[in-house]
Structure formats: C-alpha cells, structure tokens
Amino acid sequence: MKLTFLGTGTSTGVPTLTCKCRVCTSSDPRDRRTRPSVLLEFDGRAVVIDTAPDFREQALRAGLSRLDAVVFTHAHADHVMGLDDVRVFYFKQQVPIPIYADAQCMASIQRIFKYIFDQTYPYGGIAKLDPHVIDGPFELWGAVLTPVPVLHGNLPVLGFRFGRAAYVTDFSTIPETTLPLLEGLDLLILDALRHKPHPTHSNLEQSLALVSRLRPRRAFFTHIAHELPHSETNAQLPEHVQLAYDGLSVEVPGF
C-alpha cells in the first residue's frame, strides 16, 4: 500500500488568507499546505480519507485517475466540502462510490449534501454514492480499516488503523481505551497543529509525547498551521519524526 498526503494543512490552509508571516510567504513548496486528507493506493484501488475543499486540486496533483471509496473522520468543513467533486469519478466509472463514516458524520454529510442523496433531484450531474455506517472494523478489497475513536475537543471523531499504520488527524485527546489500537505501529500519523496549546487539536509537544509513549518506527505530523516552518521544525525533531507535506508518499507496512 502507498499512502500519499494529499493535504497537510489546518482548516484555513497555508498560506492563510490575509497573512504575510514568514511561513505564508515562504518559497519552500513544503510550506504550502492544503486541507488535510490522505490517499491509500493498493491492489489497483484508490481510497481517500476525507474530501477536503481542495480535493479537486489535490486529485489533479496526485494524478488520481480512479476513486473506489471515501472514508471520513468527521464532518467539519475542511474534511467534507470537496465531496461533490467525486462525481467526476462516478461519471467515468459508472459504479456508485462507497462512502464510510460513523452515524453522526454520515447524518451530517447527508444533510450538507442533501441533493446528492435526494432521489427526486431533477437536474442530473451528481454522483451516486453508496453510504456505509462505520460501527467497527471494515474491509475494503482485502485491506482492513479499524476505527480509532478520539476526541476533537468534545466531538467524537475517528482515526483509522490499516496494517501497521494509523492516521489520526483532528484530535485533542486520545482516550486510554484507544491507545492499544495505536501500539506496534511502523507508521503513525498524528495531528500537530503548532507549539501553542489548542482546545481541539494536539500541539507539537503533545504529539511528540504520544510518539514517545507509543514508539512507532516512524511518525509524521499533519494538520499543520502556519506557525510551523517545515524545514526549521523538522531540523528540531527526532530523526524518526517529521512534518508531512503535500504530495509526500510513503509505503505502508503490513500489506
């Protein structure tokens, strides 16, 4: 399995509108961060976790020519608002695209994109989606995805474990009961917004403490705000920990 970081930025993206800070005006392309999402490619299949508002741009950059499923962590705008753009893959493939989310997230998606799920919508030009509510581990063409429950402030959201890798974005707290799902990993991807504490996101120091506790072979941080310059921050991190960047691809062990 290959994992590609489609987007590694926070909800406002980087550069952030109206901002002239040194990260937002950086010439390093790794400091340009679209909203958070990853692409999993395996056995000829392509699965996206979250459809950010930048999904069209991300898919073009990644050369994405097919889409077999979408998995959602939660229904905040920076994670779902690109869903309409999956219609082009439906037009090409002519097979309803499965989407996976927990019950709360699925209800929000069906409300936000009511026209997609409205069987009487008269105008055409929409995707056909096949909704599946996540209530435990599920299999996609031989790959088992295990939901990893975490808290985003007081909102329950999902990360996912697949093989010896896990993707956990948008969290401030990982319950003790969840931590065993993140043990024995070769690859751990965590939210790490900035240095300063935040009420709904893990900061750099908190995520480093989790890496120390969970001891994955490698760790990447995502959902990064404009307070963290890529090159300078990476130079200060342990050798096996890095900030991810848009377009970075890594191999996922265990498949």
C-alpha positions in Angstrom: 0.0 0.0 0.0 1.2 3.5 -0.8 -0.1 6.5 1.3 0.1 9.9 -0.2 -0.5 13.1 1.8 -3.0 15.0 -0.3 -3.2 17.8 2.2 -1.3 18.6 5.5 -2.7 22.0 6.5 -5.1 23.2 9.1 -8.6 24.3 8.3 -7.6 27.7 6.9 -4.9 26.2 4.7 -1.4 27.6 4.4 -0.8 30.3 3.1 -3.6 31.6 5.3 -5.8 34.4 3.7 -4.6 37.9 4.7 -1.4 36.6 6.4 2.1 37.8 5.5 4.0 35.7 8.1 7.3 34.0 7.1 5.6 30.6 6.6 2.7 32.0 4.5 5.2 33.9 2.3 7.8 31.1 2.2 9.3 30.0 -1.1 9.6 26.4 0.2 6.8 24.4 -1.5 6.5 22.2 1.6 5.2 25.2 3.5 2.2 25.3 1.1 -0.5 23.2 2.8 -3.9 22.4 1.6 -6.6 21.0 3.9 -6.0 17.5 5.4 -6.5 14.3 3.5 -4.7 11.2 2.5 -4.8 8.8 -0.4 -4.4 5.0 0.0 -3.5 3.0 -3.1 -3.3 -0.8 -3.1 -4.2 -3.7 -5.4 -5.2 -1.3 -8.1 -7.7 0.5 -5.8 -7.7 4.1 -4.6 -9.3 5.1 -1.3 -9.4 8.7 0.1 -9.7 9.6 3.7 -11.7 12.8 3.8 -12.6 15.1 0.9 -11.2 18.5 1.7 -12.3 21.7 0.0 -9.1 21.4 -2.0 -9.9 17.8 -3.2 -10.0 18.7 -6.9 -6.6 20.4 -6.8 -5.2 17.5 -4.7 -6.5 14.9 -7.1 -5.0 16.7 -10.1 -1.7 17.0 -8.4 -1.7 13.3 -7.4 -2.7 12.2 -10.9 -5.7 10.4 -9.5 -7.5 8.6 -12.3 -9.9 6.4 -10.3 -11.6 6.5 -6.9 -13.0 3.4 -5.3 -14.1 4.6 -1.8 -14.1 7.6 0.5 -13.7 7.2 4.3 -14.5 10.1 6.6 -13.0 11.1 10.0 -15.7 13.7 10.8 -17.9 16.2 9.2 -16.1 19.5 9.7 -16.0 21.7 6.5 -12.3 21.1 6.0 -12.8 17.4 5.7 -16.1 17.0 3.7 -16.6 20.0 1.5 -14.9 18.5 -1.6 -17.3 15.6 -1.7 -19.2 17.0 -4.8 -16.0 16.6 -6.8 -16.1 12.8 -6.6 -18.9 12.9 -9.2 -16.3 13.0 -12.0 -15.0 9.6 -10.9 -18.6 8.3 -10.8 -19.2 9.6 -14.4 -16.1 7.8 -15.6 -16.5 4.5 -13.6 -20.4 4.3 -13.7 -20.4 2.5 -10.3 -21.8 4.1 -7.1 -18.9 5.2 -4.9 -19.0 3.8 -1.4 -18.5 6.3 1.4 -17.9 5.3 5.0 -18.5 7.4 8.2 -19.8 6.9 11.7 -23.5 7.6 12.2 -23.1 11.2 13.4 -20.8 12.1 10.5 -23.0 10.3 7.9 -26.1 12.2 9.1 -24.2 15.5 8.7 -22.9 14.6 5.2 -26.4 13.6 4.1 -27.7 16.9 5.4 -25.0 19.1 3.9 -25.2 17.3 0.5 -28.9 16.6 0.6 -29.2 17.0 -3.2 -26.8 14.1 -3.8 -29.0 11.7 -1.7 -32.3 13.1 -3.0 -33.7 10.5 -5.3 -36.0 13.2 -6.9 -33.3 15.7 -7.7 -34.2 16.8 -11.2 -31.0 18.3 -12.6 -28.6 15.5 -13.0 -24.8 15.9 -12.9 -24.4 14.4 -9.4 -22.5 11.4 -8.1 -24.2 8.2 -7.0 -22.9 7.4 -3.5 -23.3 4.2 -1.5 -23.3 5.1 2.2 -22.0 2.7 4.9 -22.1 3.5 8.6 -19.0 2.5 10.4 -19.7 0.5 13.6 -16.4 -1.5 13.8 -13.5 -2.7 11.6 -14.4 -3.0 7.9 -12.7 -4.4 4.9 -12.0 -2.7 1.5 -10.7 -5.1 -1.1 -8.6 -7.0 1.4 -7.5 -4.1 3.4 -9.0 -4.0 6.9 -9.6 -0.5 8.4 -10.0 -0.3 12.1 -11.7 2.8 13.5 -9.7 4.6 16.2 -12.0 6.7 18.4 -10.5 10.0 19.6 -11.9 13.4 20.8 -11.7 16.6 18.8 -12.4 18.9 21.7 -15.7 17.3 22.9 -16.6 15.9 19.5 -16.0 12.2 19.0 -14.2 11.6 15.7 -12.4 8.7 14.1 -8.8 7.9 13.1 -8.0 4.7 11.3 -5.5 1.9 11.6 -4.6 -0.1 8.5 -1.9 -2.8 8.6 0.9 -1.5 10.8 0.0 2.1 10.1 -2.5 4.6 11.6 -3.9 8.0 10.6 -5.2 10.2 13.4 -6.0 13.8 12.5 -8.0 16.4 14.3 -7.7 15.3 17.9 -7.0 16.9 21.3 -7.4 13.8 23.4 -6.8 10.1 22.7 -8.7 8.1 25.4 -6.7 5.5 27.3 -9.0 2.8 25.9 -8.0 3.8 22.4 -4.2 3.8 22.9 -3.8 0.0 22.5 -5.1 0.4 18.9 -2.0 2.5 18.2 0.6 0.2 19.6 3.0 -1.9 17.5 3.0 0.5 14.6 5.6 1.1 11.9 3.9 4.3 10.8 1.9 6.7 12.9 0.4 9.9 11.5 -0.8 12.5 14.1 -2.3 15.9 14.3 0.3 18.5 15.4 -1.1 22.0 14.9 1.5 24.3 16.4 3.6 24.9 19.5 0.9 26.7 21.5 -1.8 24.5 23.1 -5.2 24.5 21.4 -8.5 23.4 22.8 -9.4 21.0 19.9 -6.0 19.9 18.4 -2.9 18.3 19.6 0.1 20.5 19.5 3.7 19.6 18.5 4.8 18.8 22.0 1.8 16.7 22.9 2.2 14.7 19.7 5.8 14.2 20.4 4.9 12.8 23.8 2.5 10.4 22.2 5.2 9.2 19.8 7.5 8.6 22.8 4.8 6.6 24.5 3.6 4.6 21.5 7.0 4.1 20.0 6.2 3.7 16.3 9.1 3.1 14.0 8.3 6.3 12.1 5.9 9.2 12.7 4.6 12.0 10.5 2.7 15.1 11.7 -0.2 16.7 9.8 -2.9 19.3 10.1 -0.2 21.9 10.5 -0.8 25.6 10.9 1.4 28.5 9.7 3.3 28.7 13.0 5.5 25.8 12.0 8.0 26.3 9.1 8.7 23.0 7.5 12.5 22.9 7.3 13.2 24.6 10.6 10.7 22.5 12.5 12.0 19.2 11.0 15.6 20.1 12.0 14.4 20.1 15.6 12.5 16.8 15.6 13.9 13.4 16.4 15.3 11.5 13.4 12.2 9.2 13.1 9.7 12.0 13.3 8.9 14.5 10.5 6.3 17.1 9.4 4.5 15.7 6.4 4.0 17.8 3.4 1.5 17.9 0.5 2.4 15.3 -2.1 4.6 13.2 0.2 4.2 9.5 -0.5 5.3 6.7 1.9 5.0 2.9 1.9 2.6 1.4 4.4 4.0 -1.7 6.1 1.8 -4.8 6.6 0.2 -5.2 3.2 
